[in-house]
Amino acid sequence: MKALMKFCDTKLIKWFIIGTYSYFCLIIVIEVIRRYVFGASSPWGEMTARYAFVYLTYVAASEGIRHGSHIRIDLVPKLLSTTKSKLLSFYIDILILILAATIIYYSLELMNIQWTAGIVMSAIDVNMAFAQAALPLGWLLIIVRTIQNWVDPLDLSTQVAEGH
């Protein structure tokens, strides 16, 4: 299990972010060229780029949580003792887990409605549940990364010193 998490930390998620961002940028450039040079664009290009961006956002958010680089107000923890600061951090992590579980639950309900009703994306004939899957998958990854920080915390001081 530890080897799988190390693979996710060092390879899988990094390459997913690079690949998704590259796809997003490439499709946007192609669509701009098609629209302004050839006078026509594809409806699927803009839509798939939009959903690639949504997936990218959630995966990058989970990376921010894993590496402690997400936006967080740090004035209060700096005023507290080490023990109280850790307790506050744990409390915030619990709130994140509750929020994530709530979002996953309701997004799965929405996906179920989309799937059973046969709701498809407007530009391509693909069920909308595939696009909606970014929410539960992204927040599930946020849960995994939050718990991973408890079990196997990264040494963030060495990463900052090394420029990562």
Beta strands, then each sheet from edge to edge (+ up, - down):
end
